[in-house]
Amino acid sequence: MNYLKAFGLKFLVSSIVLLSTFTVFYDANIMKVIVSILVITVVSFIVGDILILRKVSNTIATILDLTLHFILVWMLVELLFYAGTSEILPVSVLTAVLITALEPFVHRLLEHSELENVTTLSHERFQAEISEELMKRDEDN
């Protein structure tokens, strides 16, 4: 269930950031912005939050998400909006930073859901057993 909440939160933030930056800087068509939102949200959630976050810490995953968002935004702006390279760099950096600002909260939400599924073992659940061989040895001495 927390995966759905995290994905929804990521989708909401990506929508707000991409709608505002793409319409302001590129006067973008709404369909191109929706495609960009879906691609960035799905790819960054699968790669960054499901695959990478399980293997590294929250800080490293956030830095890798920033890099991933920057590359994805750069590629999508280049492919969909045909902007010049000098225009793409500042907007890609701004968009990636704004989207990544929320990532630590999404990561905590996902880590919290993983911790709920972990069963801890306490020492109270274990009991020492004495075998018959040890009992015989004590009687022989």
C-alpha positions as MATLAB code, in Angstrom:
seq = 'MNYLKAFGLKFLVSSIVLLSTFTVFYDANIMKVIVSILVITVVSFIVGDILILRKVSNTIATILDLTLHFILVWMLVELLFYAGTSEILPVSVLTAVLITALEPFVHRLLEHSELENVTTLSHERFQAEISEELMKRDEDN';
ca = [
       0.000    0.000    0.000;
       2.860    2.396    0.734;
       4.177    1.800   -2.775;
       0.945    3.238   -4.119;
       1.169    6.238   -1.776;
       4.801    6.847   -2.744;
       4.029    6.548   -6.447;
       1.073    8.920   -6.094;
       3.181   11.447   -4.212;
       5.933   11.223   -6.819;
       3.373   11.568   -9.628;
       1.810   14.636   -7.983;
       5.120   16.417   -7.493;
       6.332   15.522  -10.984;
       3.070   16.812  -12.429;
       3.280   20.140  -10.633;
       6.939   20.698  -11.471;
       6.778   19.575  -15.096;
       3.532   21.398  -15.864;
       4.902   24.629  -14.455;
       8.386   24.465  -15.971;
       7.451   23.110  -19.390;
       4.562   25.513  -19.916;
       6.588   28.506  -18.753;
       9.810   27.794  -20.633;
       8.619   25.891  -23.706;
       4.920   26.792  -24.146;
       4.382   23.056  -24.291;
       1.462   21.068  -25.588;
      -0.418   19.385  -22.727;
      -0.140   15.921  -24.291;
       3.651   16.193  -24.470;
       3.750   17.267  -20.834;
       1.542   14.331  -19.772;
       3.799   11.905  -21.656;
       6.822   13.469  -19.937;
       5.169   13.191  -16.524;
       4.337    9.524  -17.032;
       7.788    8.601  -18.370;
       9.696   10.425  -15.636;
       7.463    9.151  -12.825;
       7.410    5.513  -13.910;
      11.113    5.255  -14.808;
      12.336    7.079  -11.704;
      10.046    5.053   -9.436;
      11.122    1.700  -10.836;
      14.823    2.467  -11.186;
      15.358    4.841   -8.282;
      12.905    3.765   -5.639;
      12.463    0.048   -6.199;
      15.857   -1.055   -7.542;
      18.435    1.423   -6.209;
      16.946    2.315   -2.813;
      17.045   -1.315   -1.651;
      20.802   -1.503   -2.198;
      22.070    1.902   -0.990;
      21.302    4.497    1.650;
      18.724    7.263    1.391;
      21.348    9.930    0.647;
      23.023    7.991   -2.160;
      19.637    7.084   -3.645;
      18.607   10.760   -3.621;
      21.815   11.787   -5.400;
      21.304    9.056   -7.982;
      17.679   10.157   -8.393;
      18.858   13.712   -9.077;
      21.143   12.425  -11.810;
      18.407   10.210  -13.229;
      15.866   13.051  -13.244;
      18.335   15.367  -14.947;
      19.083   12.837  -17.703;
      15.410   11.975  -18.212;
      14.311   15.611  -18.402;
      17.166   16.466  -20.744;
      16.292   13.592  -23.092;
      12.563   14.296  -23.057;
      12.988   18.018  -23.712;
      15.360   17.242  -26.551;
      12.998   14.669  -28.068;
       9.628   16.337  -27.502;
      10.254   20.071  -27.570;
      13.218   20.400  -29.947;
      14.838   23.077  -27.816;
      18.416   24.248  -28.227;
      21.097   22.854  -25.966;
      21.694   26.203  -24.260;
      18.012   26.308  -23.271;
      17.836   22.715  -22.075;
      20.594   22.753  -19.468;
      19.206   25.338  -16.995;
      15.637   24.063  -17.265;
      16.740   20.436  -16.860;
      18.788   21.276  -13.774;
      15.952   23.317  -12.246;
      13.357   20.644  -12.957;
      15.564   17.825  -11.641;
      16.326   19.718   -8.427;
      12.656   20.540   -7.820;
      11.528   16.949   -8.376;
      14.379   15.524   -6.300;
      13.607   17.823   -3.352;
      10.802   15.434   -2.402;
      12.763   12.198   -2.847;
      14.002   11.797    0.765;
      10.379   11.783    1.963;
       9.367    9.211   -0.645;
      12.381    7.085    0.352;
      11.442    7.248    4.038;
       7.903    6.223    3.202;
       9.186    3.237    1.243;
      11.768    2.268    3.873;
       9.084    2.455    6.553;
       6.878    0.079    4.579;
       9.793   -2.343    4.207;
      10.455   -2.277    7.958;
       6.832   -3.139    8.721;
       7.249   -6.418    6.834;
      10.360   -7.498    8.733;
       9.948   -9.947   11.610;
      12.477   -9.510   14.365;
      13.662  -12.384   16.481;
      14.246  -11.865   20.148;
      16.314  -14.049   22.446;
      13.160  -14.914   24.386;
      11.915  -17.042   21.503;
      14.860  -19.404   21.719;
      15.440  -22.099   24.295;
      18.555  -24.098   24.958;
      18.213  -27.860   24.723;
      20.232  -30.494   26.543;
      20.872  -33.715   24.741;
      21.071  -37.135   26.327;
      24.781  -37.396   25.483;
      25.558  -34.422   27.681;
      23.463  -35.810   30.514;
      25.356  -39.170   30.359;
      28.705  -37.422   30.397;
      27.796  -35.565   33.558;
      26.702  -38.804   35.248;
      29.961  -40.558   34.317;
      32.094  -37.930   36.006;
];
